[in-house]
Amino acid sequence: MNPLVKAVEYAVRGPILLKAGEIEMELQRGIKKPFTEVIKANIGDAHAMGQQPITFLRQVVALCTYPNLLDSPSFPEDAKNRARRILKACGGNSLGAYSASQGVNCIREDVAAYIERRDGGVPADPDNIYLTTGASDGISTILKILVSGGGKSRTGVLIPIPQYPLYSAVISELDAIQVNYYLDEENYWALDVNELRRAVTEAKEYCNPKVLCIINPGNPTGQVQSRKCIEEVIHFAWEEKLFLLADEVYQDNVYPKDCQFHSFKKVLYEMGPEYSSNVELASFHSTSKGYMGECGYRGGYMEVINLHPEIKGQLVKMLSVRLCPPVSGQAAMDIVVNPPVPGEESFEQFNREKEFVLSNLAKKAKLTEDLFNQVPGIHCNPLQGAMYAFPRIFIPTKAIETAKAHKMAPDMFYCMKLLEETGICVVPGSGFGQREGTYHLRMTILPPVEKLKIVLEKVKDFHIKFLEKYA
Amino acid sequence: MNPLVKAVEYAVRGPILLKAGEIEMELQRGIKKPFTEVIKANIGDAHAMGQQPITFLRQVVALCTYPNLLDSPSFPEDAKNRARRILKACGGNSLGAYSASQGVNCIREDVAAYIERRDGGVPADPDNIYLTTGASDGISTILKILVSGGGKSRTGVLIPIPQYPLYSAVISELDAIQVNYYLDEENYWALDVNELRRAVTEAKEYCNPKVLCIINPGNPTGQVQSRKCIEEVIHFAWEEKLFLLADEVYQDNVYPKDCQFHSFKKVLYEMGPEYSSNVELASFHSTSKGYMGECGYRGGYMEVINLHPEIKGQLVKMLSVRLCPPVSGQAAMDIVVNPPVPGEESFEQFNREKEFVLSNLAKKAKLTEDLFNQVPGIHCNPLQGAMYAFPRIFIPTKAIETAKAHKMAPDMFYCMKLLEETGICVVPGSGFGQREGTYHLRMTILPPVEKLKIVLEKVKDFHIKFLEKYA
């Protein structure tokens, strides 16, 4: 067996989810538990938590799937127009034909137009857009191309700690060197460029740090980076000739009024040609998050800036081997970047649905922060963005010792107990990385408000009992 | 840049397709050519060639996409029942939720039931079924897990020559050792177990041959393996403790009356417990080929037999990192394995559509063989299965020299000339591998009959002129 594969870890669907599956089976077999259902707050899976799909997106994809519906009076004209345009760009006018390896042309054009609007007119070239099978696929592919060298010249990839474990998994699989930089928990999980500098300086002793991964808004940490921070990071990447990977899949998920999403691309261009013509950047987006939550479609795109033409050629070749991203996911991506606009028949309903999801998420972000911070021994930074809470949990020494006796990380022990006693499935902080001696958990805020309140109350009760038990 | 990535080649979407794209652009810009359109016979992309989707499959996927349609009287009840069942098995009853990493449970159950029916009752366990993002994804993932060792103990992967270039691409990316075994062109491209033995024996000098890849029906060669041949291969794999990868994506594409598809799984079980409890096997299927040709959905499955539980765990982990295969592709796969049955409302139309596609393919297979064999300097084996012709083409010495002067493989030179002069895009045999000094091309037989005749006439005229020019 491949030792690199063996070394891969992926906590979001790791042992805790296997255990959750076992418990669900036991419940089905009628085994009595102190709860009646398992609540999977381990993964950002909006629809599984009851969020409804955006009607317009589904109408367009259904029309593309079964074009007979183009004659049906029950579909709005704007949806039909979108579907006709997508089908016209597909081989044989069918979602069943392979698309170009880079994705359907007109969808890449729509992505470029979306980026230009988002970034206040900074130009975007459809040739730089690659549609992907979710953001994960894009991130893995670009990392695969960039990694090289052996020994001390092996590529080092800088990732935030805490991170989303796709990064550590891919780095491990590629036998690249993971270089950690720590986000500042005391300062709302901000990225401090001095910490980046420390990480790069130390890494140069044992590898060739070449790639810098940023997750903004943060997963699992939920911070939204300030414009100033992004400028500093770009300047640092320019100085150190680092390739920037900007994971921006939560760009629509920003909640407090005083926070705003700034794309790395926009800031890069606003910093002037010295930066915008030199710093290599790939940024990622997806159908899975935002207000649409279409995880199952595996739609996504990446935009690359200043990529060497030879690397671009390699990228297309590697995408070609897998033929193309799922075309229905590409169609879904098109609606994310090209939604109804004011004046179109579907605009009002679309906007109502979108605002409903986003305002609820904002409410739940605040609720979660507030409720966690009422619990003794739990501290939760504000959830400025994304869809997770990553509170710090105090674990008593006796519990840490018990965990170690079970050969478990203390926060894994905590999360397992939480699952067994309440049916709530969350992921231990150790799956994302955390400063030595600190413990966390990641929980999604996706359950509906009333259910989320119950979940948080249950976590509170569990935590208080846990503290008592291991006092 | 990763040198392993640089070494990857994928001819089906290689330089010839880039050139075809350039020519299409020139045609669009009004540049005059001796033809008015580029015909992309380089890839098995049925819908792009005008094949119509199977109505029932699209109805079910549309119903799953936009469940409001479940109330519409214009959809048949059997399609609605399929859609309701799939949705019930999805998180939040939505195609937009992530599925389990291994795929939606009820779809895996349907796959297992399909395999049992196909294999005359040989049992299939849903736990052994993994839904994938097309067959390519399954093949890459399993190879990634199996490859290990360094130097002389590096894993050797046996592949047929000619092969489908996904295999060489993945082997190259994984830095595994490609071990070629040659199919016997003089004997309808049959697989000779003596040739397998030669290949393994020689390979043991420089690597650890551990995996044996079989493509049946053959791509690009179109042969259908006899039951006897499969038995011999399984016996050989058992003797040599080889892991069998059976690429069976063309299992529905078998044309002559005296040919029959035998799955490796079925033959393995029929050979008795000594084999069926020991030989490790993974077999692959897809929504992309057969009579449905739904390439764009990226649906597929693999069934694994005798996989060690630890490797199974690793497999689920690696699939988890990518979260799940596209759920709409999983739904499409469900209809491939669970189509309407006699007595159901949609059966008649489904069956008519299926037979139309398959009988046309059979007709085109014969037509292609016959027409190619009328051309002096072209020899084409019978197309027993799949959807390609792989004729041997005689290239005169003068043309070989000209090609070499252009630093091109002689058959690449030939195919480039064919593309430039006729607009027909096919792939040179060198992209699939062929015996030294022989030349071939791969062409799909997917264009509609009348168009295919024109294509074949054009190839004939081109070939005759080519022979004259380089005589």
Interface residues (C-beta under 8 A of the other chain):
Chain A: M1 N2 P3 V5 K6 V8 Y10 V12 R13 G14 I43 D45 A46 H47 A48 M49 G50 Q51 P53 R58 Q59 V61 A62 T65 Y66 L69 S72 S74 C90 G91 G92 S94 L95 G96 A97 Y98 S99 S101 T133 G134 S136 D137 S140 K144 I145 L146 V147 S148 L166 A169 V170 E173 L174 M292 G293 E294 C295 G296 Y297 R298 E310 I311 Q314 K317 M318 S320 V321 R322 L323 C324 P325 P326 V327 S328 G329
Chain B: M1 N2 P3 V5 K6 V8 Y10 V12 R13 G14 I43 D45 A46 H47 A48 M49 G50 Q51 P53 R58 Q59 V61 A62 T65 Y66 L69 S72 S74 C90 G91 G92 S94 L95 G96 A97 Y98 S99 S101 T133 G134 S136 D137 S140 K144 I145 L146 V147 S148 L166 A169 V170 E173 M292 G293 E294 C295 G296 Y297 R298 E310 I311 Q314 K317 M318 S320 V321 R322 L323 C324 P325 P326 V327 S328 G329
